[in-house]
Amino acid sequence: MEEKNRKQIMKSGRKPKIDPAVHRYSINLNAEDNAKFLALFDQSEMKVIAHFITACIFQKTVKIVKIDMDAIEYHEKLTRFFSQFRAIGTNYNQIVKILYRNFSEKKAGMYLFKLEKETIELVQVTKEVIRLTQEFEEKYLKKE
């Protein structure tokens, strides 16, 4: 008697679903329609065909998410570039303070003139980066 009670208590396995899907339907597709169906399924990037079919039947929105790795890489490099640009600005301020503290006004002015020429080049490079970024966004990151 104890063995019978023990077996009833120790249930194992998957818990039964509350509302199991037991109704099945079958459709047949020709080669052309099947190719279109598979292309749509691949674009949806869903893992289960049954989920994709039910989403299509009940007109649920099927979200297609495409990850453009080139755009992500470009964004990462651009972020690194601008962090370097901020670091250059910090260094620039420190250099100006050090020049005026350690050198005469004339000598500091001479060094600042050289620094100004390099800064103008940096500004031109930054403008080019901004132009290229805008061009990239217009061509490749169109929001549809």
Secondary structure as UniProt FT lines:
FT   HELIX           2..9
FT   HELIX           31..44
FT   HELIX           49..57
FT   TURN            58..59
FT   HELIX           69..102
FT   HELIX           105..140
//
